Amino acid sequence: QVQLVESGGGLVQAGDSLRLSCAASGPTISLYSTGWFRRAPGKEREFVAAIRRIGGSTYYADSVKDRFTISRDSAKNTVYLEMKNLKPEDTAVYYCAVDGALLVSRLPDDYDYWGQGTQVTVSS
């Protein structure tokens, strides 16, 4: 079992950048595919980005493509989400989650373990 802790959220202005971190304890995070999801008030969880456990291929939602970058530092057992050109519609609680399956999924129910989330608020 892996435990996940997100950090790096905060209040920023539109156009600013922010880096979120997902620190894992327990098994090395490279044994899992890792996804970032977000949930805005009154909305369901939304897929943001994911990185495959084998090979490190990355995947993005259309809404964040070319603005967000997911990466992994195996030595630190941490996955990052670099967010650029933030928009008010990016405001949400951001969660990281891991999936032991070989293939990357965009479905929240496919992920096995979740962090508690970190709040990102983008003002216009």
Phi and psi in degrees as GROMACS dihedral restraints (atoms count N, CA, C in turn):
[ dihedral_restraints ]
;  ai    aj    ak    al  type     phi  dphi    fc
    3     4     5     6     1  -113.3    20    10
    4     5     6     7     1   142.6    20    10
    6     7     8     9     1  -110.2    20    10
    7     8     9    10     1   139.4    20    10
    9    10    11    12     1  -123.9    20    10
   10    11    12    13     1   139.6    20    10
   12    13    14    15     1  -133.0    20    10
   13    14    15    16     1   118.4    20    10
   15    16    17    18     1   -88.4    20    10
   16    17    18    19     1   150.5    20    10
   18    19    20    21     1  -155.0    20    10
   19    20    21    22     1   168.2    20    10
   21    22    23    24     1   105.0    20    10
   22    23    24    25     1    -5.5    20    10
   24    25    26    27     1   -71.2    20    10
   25    26    27    28     1   168.4    20    10
   27    28    29    30     1   171.0    20    10
   28    29    30    31     1  -170.8    20    10
   30    31    32    33     1  -102.4    20    10
   31    32    33    34     1   122.1    20    10
   33    34    35    36     1  -135.1    20    10
   34    35    36    37     1   168.2    20    10
   36    37    38    39     1   -95.4    20    10
   37    38    39    40     1   155.5    20    10
   39    40    41    42     1   -53.9    20    10
   40    41    42    43     1   136.5    20    10
   42    43    44    45     1    93.1    20    10
   43    44    45    46     1   -13.3    20    10
   45    46    47    48     1   -77.6    20    10
   46    47    48    49     1   172.4    20    10
   48    49    50    51     1  -118.8    20    10
   49    50    51    52     1   156.4    20    10
   51    52    53    54     1  -154.0    20    10
   52    53    54    55     1   144.0    20    10
   54    55    56    57     1  -118.3    20    10
   55    56    57    58     1   122.8    20    10
   57    58    59    60     1   -97.3    20    10
   58    59    60    61     1   146.2    20    10
   60    61    62    63     1  -121.2    20    10
   61    62    63    64     1   145.1    20    10
   63    64    65    66     1  -126.5    20    10
   64    65    66    67     1   101.7    20    10
   66    67    68    69     1   -94.0    20    10
   67    68    69    70     1   131.8    20    10
   69    70    71    72     1  -110.1    20    10
   70    71    72    73     1   143.5    20    10
   72    73    74    75     1  -123.0    20    10
   73    74    75    76     1   153.9    20    10
   75    76    77    78     1    97.3    20    10
   76    77    78    79     1  -140.8    20    10
   78    79    80    81     1   -58.1    20    10
   79    80    81    82     1   149.9    20    10
   81    82    83    84     1   -58.6    20    10
   82    83    84    85     1   139.8    20    10
   84    85    86    87     1   -67.5    20    10
   85    86    87    88     1   -18.1    20    10
   87    88    89    90     1   -69.4    20    10
   88    89    90    91     1   -12.3    20    10
   90    91    92    93     1   -77.9    20    10
   91    92    93    94     1    -8.8    20    10
   93    94    95    96     1  -124.1    20    10
   94    95    96    97     1   148.5    20    10
   96    97    98    99     1   -77.0    20    10
   97    98    99   100     1   141.7    20    10
   99   100   101   102     1  -121.3    20    10
  100   101   102   103     1   133.4    20    10
  102   103   104   105     1  -120.2    20    10
  103   104   105   106     1   151.3    20    10
  105   106   107   108     1  -109.5    20    10
  106   107   108   109     1   131.6    20    10
  108   109   110   111     1  -126.8    20    10
  109   110   111   112     1   162.8    20    10
  111   112   113   114     1  -141.0    20    10
  112   113   114   115     1   153.0    20    10
  114   115   116   117     1  -135.5    20    10
  115   116   117   118     1   114.8    20    10
  117   118   119   120     1   -86.5    20    10
  118   119   120   121     1   157.4    20    10
  120   121   122   123     1   -55.1    20    10
  121   122   123   124     1   130.6    20    10
  123   124   125   126     1    77.5    20    10
  124   125   126   127     1     4.3    20    10
  126   127   128   129     1  -120.9    20    10
  127   128   129   130     1   161.8    20    10
  129   130   131   132     1   -81.1    20    10
  130   131   132   133     1   165.3    20    10
  132   133   134   135     1   -60.3    20    10
  133   134   135   136     1   138.7    20    10
  135   136   137   138     1  -123.1    20    10
  136   137   138   139     1   132.6    20    10
  138   139   140   141     1   -65.4    20    10
  139   140   141   142     1   138.2    20    10
  141   142   143   144     1  -116.6    20    10
  142   143   144   145     1   -55.5    20    10
  144   145   146   147     1  -162.4    20    10
  145   146   147   148     1   159.2    20    10
  147   148   149   150     1  -152.3    20    10
  148   149   150   151     1   156.6    20    10
  150   151   152   153     1  -131.4    20    10
  151   152   153   154     1   132.2    20    10
  153   154   155   156     1   -75.5    20    10
  154   155   156   157     1   144.9    20    10
  156   157   158   159     1   -69.5    20    10
  157   158   159   160     1   -32.1    20    10
  159   160   161   162     1  -107.3    20    10
  160   161   162   163     1   118.6    20    10
  162   163   164   165     1    91.2    20    10
  163   164   165   166     1   -23.5    20    10
  165   166   167   168     1    75.4    20    10
  166   167   168   169     1    20.3    20    10
  168   169   170   171     1   -60.7    20    10
  169   170   171   172     1   144.0    20    10
  171   172   173   174     1  -115.6    20    10
  172   173   174   175     1   154.4    20    10
  174   175   176   177     1  -141.5    20    10
  175   176   177   178     1   144.5    20    10
  177   178   179   180     1  -139.1    20    10
  178   179   180   181     1   147.5    20    10
  180   181   182   183     1   -69.0    20    10
  181   182   183   184     1   148.9    20    10
  183   184   185   186     1   -58.4    20    10
  184   185   186   187     1   -32.2    20    10
  186   187   188   189     1   -68.7    20    10
  187   188   189   190     1   -18.9    20    10
  189   190   191   192     1  -119.8    20    10
  190   191   192   193     1    -4.9    20    10
  192   193   194   195     1   -56.2    20    10
  193   194   195   196     1   136.2    20    10
  195   196   197   198     1    75.9    20    10
  196   197   198   199     1    -2.0    20    10
  198   199   200   201     1  -114.4    20    10
  199   200   201   202     1   -35.6    20    10
  201   202   203   204     1  -108.1    20    10
  202   203   204   205     1   148.5    20    10
  204   205   206   207     1  -135.2    20    10
  205   206   207   208     1   125.6    20    10
  207   208   209   210     1   -99.4    20    10
  208   209   210   211     1   139.8    20    10
  210   211   212   213     1  -148.4    20    10
  211   212   213   214     1   166.1    20    10
  213   214   215   216     1  -134.8    20    10
  214   215   216   217     1   136.2    20    10
  216   217   218   219     1  -115.8    20    10
  217   218   219   220     1    97.9    20    10
  219   220   221   222     1   -64.0    20    10
  220   221   222   223     1   -34.3    20    10
  222   223   224   225     1   -62.5    20    10
  223   224   225   226     1   -33.4    20    10
  225   226   227   228     1   -95.9    20    10
  226   227   228   229     1    -1.9    20    10
  228   229   230   231     1    53.9    20    10
  229   230   231   232     1    45.6    20    10
  231   232   233   234     1  -137.5    20    10
  232   233   234   235     1   141.9    20    10
  234   235   236   237     1  -114.5    20    10
  235   236   237   238     1   140.1    20    10
  237   238   239   240     1  -117.0    20    10
  238   239   240   241     1   154.3    20    10
  240   241   242   243     1  -128.2    20    10
  241   242   243   244     1   105.8    20    10
  243   244   245   246     1   -88.2    20    10
  244   245   246   247     1   121.6    20    10
  246   247   248   249     1  -116.0    20    10
  247   248   249   250     1   124.5    20    10
  249   250   251   252     1  -120.7    20    10
  250   251   252   253     1   158.5    20    10
  252   253   254   255     1    48.3    20    10
  253   254   255   256     1    52.9    20    10
  255   256   257   258     1   -63.9    20    10
  256   257   258   259     1   145.7    20    10
  258   259   260   261     1  -121.1    20    10
  259   260   261   262     1   156.3    20    10
  261   262   263   264     1   -54.8    20    10
  262   263   264   265     1   -33.5    20    10
  264   265   266   267     1   -70.3    20    10
  265   266   267   268     1    -7.9    20    10
  267   268   269   270     1   -80.9    20    10
  268   269   270   271     1    -7.7    20    10
  270   271   272   273     1   -61.2    20    10
  271   272   273   274     1   123.5    20    10
  273   274   275   276     1  -178.6    20    10
  274   275   276   277     1   170.1    20    10
  276   277   278   279     1   -86.7    20    10
  277   278   279   280     1   127.3    20    10
  279   280   281   282     1  -102.7    20    10
  280   281   282   283     1   131.7    20    10
  282   283   284   285     1  -120.8    20    10
  283   284   285   286     1   143.2    20    10
  285   286   287   288     1  -106.0    20    10
  286   287   288   289     1   152.7    20    10
  288   289   290   291     1  -150.8    20    10
  289   290   291   292     1   154.5    20    10
  291   292   293   294     1  -123.6    20    10
  292   293   294   295     1   150.5    20    10
  294   295   296   297     1  -134.9    20    10
  295   296   297   298     1   124.5    20    10
  297   298   299   300     1   -77.9    20    10
  298   299   300   301     1    -6.8    20    10
  300   301   302   303     1   -68.4    20    10
  301   302   303   304     1   156.0    20    10
  303   304   305   306     1   -67.8    20    10
  304   305   306   307     1   -41.1    20    10
  306   307   308   309     1   -87.6    20    10
  307   308   309   310     1   150.7    20    10
  309   310   311   312     1   -82.3    20    10
  310   311   312   313     1   137.6    20    10
  312   313   314   315     1  -118.4    20    10
  313   314   315   316     1   149.1    20    10
  315   316   317   318     1  -100.5    20    10
  316   317   318   319     1     4.9    20    10
  318   319   320   321     1   -99.7    20    10
  319   320   321   322     1   123.7    20    10
  321   322   323   324     1   -55.6    20    10
  322   323   324   325     1   -36.7    20    10
  324   325   326   327     1   -66.6    20    10
  325   326   327   328     1   -15.5    20    10
  327   328   329   330     1   -82.7    20    10
  328   329   330   331     1   -10.7    20    10
  330   331   332   333     1   -91.8    20    10
  331   332   333   334     1   140.9    20    10
  333   334   335   336     1   -91.3    20    10
  334   335   336   337     1   -38.4    20    10
  336   337   338   339     1  -133.3    20    10
  337   338   339   340     1   142.0    20    10
  339   340   341   342     1  -129.3    20    10
  340   341   342   343     1   146.8    20    10
  342   343   344   345     1   -82.6    20    10
  343   344   345   346     1  -179.2    20    10
  345   346   347   348     1   -86.9    20    10
  346   347   348   349     1   -13.5    20    10
  348   349   350   351     1    97.3    20    10
  349   350   351   352     1   155.6    20    10
  351   352   353   354     1  -136.3    20    10
  352   353   354   355     1   135.7    20    10
  354   355   356   357     1   -81.8    20    10
  355   356   357   358     1   131.0    20    10
  357   358   359   360     1  -119.4    20    10
  358   359   360   361     1   123.0    20    10
  360   361   362   363     1  -123.9    20    10
  361   362   363   364     1   125.6    20    10
  363   364   365   366     1  -117.9    20    10
  364   365   366   367     1   118.4    20    10
  366   367   368   369     1   -93.7    20    10
  367   368   369   370     1   149.8    20    10
